[in-house]
Amino acid sequence: MTTPQITFDDFLKVDIRIGTIIEAQPFPEARKPAIKMMIDFGETIGLKKTSAQITSHYTSETLVGRQVMAVVNFPPRQIGPLMSEVLTLGFADENDEIILGHPGTPVPNGSRLI
């Protein structure tokens, strides 16, 4: 599937940042198996809540301390009883299960994708 071309200015409107997962818990209230997370995006953005359907590859215990990429400028979205504040980014594997996007080397929390 391809999507329409966008301009560089369109790309700059999407604020993708790095944060470190500081808390992760099962999210049994979600429609599909998911994990809710608290992510630290540094001083400027702070702590943000989200959830992700990533239980095929991750457990709550393996997520804490991991850096992830997330869109931080979408409006909050209600996911069951959780108000999700960011969209964590990932890629589907061959079974359509999500692998989280992350830097190959640690970078400061809050760093923007450029």
Helices and strands as residue ranges (DSSP letters): H 8-12, E 16-26, E 35-40, H 42-45, E 47-52, H 60-63, E 67-71, E 77-79, E 82-84, E 87-88, E 90-92, E 98-100
